[in-house]
Amino acid sequence: MAWRGAAVLVAAVASVAFVAPASAAGPDTADGVEVFSGDVFEIVGSTLRNPTAETDPSARLFSNSGV
């Protein structure tokens, strides 16, 4: 009689071990990416300005998230 309880316990553990967890899905990807030209800045003097055609190609660029 005790072996039946052990068999049920083993069957329950085995069935749970083969179930994929809910988090097994791949990562959620972005719906879209949009680039704004006004999001890039260079330091001119003491201010941040958008780069122009005259901007040196080796100039350091920054985003609006911080300098």
KATA-V156809 format. One record per residue. N is the residue number from 1. RES is the residue in three letters. BURIAL is I if it has 16 or more other ideal C-beta (glycine too) atoms within 10 Angstrom, else O. Layout:
n->N res->RES burial->BURIAL
n->N res->RES burial->BURIAL
//
This chain:
n->1 res->MET burial->O
n->2 res->ALA burial->O
n->3 res->TRP burial->O
n->4 res->ARG burial->O
n->5 res->GLY burial->O
n->6 res->ALA burial->O
n->7 res->ALA burial->O
n->8 res->VAL burial->O
n->9 res->LEU burial->O
n->10 res->VAL burial->O
n->11 res->ALA burial->O
n->12 res->ALA burial->O
n->13 res->VAL burial->O
n->14 res->ALA burial->O
n->15 res->SER burial->O
n->16 res->VAL burial->O
n->17 res->ALA burial->O
n->18 res->PHE burial->O
n->19 res->VAL burial->O
n->20 res->ALA burial->O
n->21 res->PRO burial->O
n->22 res->ALA burial->O
n->23 res->SER burial->O
n->24 res->ALA burial->O
n->25 res->ALA burial->O
n->26 res->GLY burial->O
n->27 res->PRO burial->O
n->28 res->ASP burial->O
n->29 res->THR burial->O
n->30 res->ALA burial->O
n->31 res->ASP burial->O
n->32 res->GLY burial->O
n->33 res->VAL burial->O
n->34 res->GLU burial->O
n->35 res->VAL burial->O
n->36 res->PHE burial->O
n->37 res->SER burial->O
n->38 res->GLY burial->O
n->39 res->ASP burial->O
n->40 res->VAL burial->O
n->41 res->PHE burial->I
n->42 res->GLU burial->I
n->43 res->ILE burial->O
n->44 res->VAL burial->O
n->45 res->GLY burial->O
n->46 res->SER burial->O
n->47 res->THR burial->O
n->48 res->LEU burial->O
n->49 res->ARG burial->O
n->50 res->ASN burial->O
n->51 res->PRO burial->O
n->52 res->THR burial->O
n->53 res->ALA burial->O
n->54 res->GLU burial->O
n->55 res->THR burial->O
n->56 res->ASP burial->O
n->57 res->PRO burial->O
n->58 res->SER burial->O
n->59 res->ALA burial->O
n->60 res->ARG burial->O
n->61 res->LEU burial->O
n->62 res->PHE burial->O
n->63 res->SER burial->O
n->64 res->ASN burial->O
n->65 res->SER burial->O
n->66 res->GLY burial->O
n->67 res->VAL burial->O
//
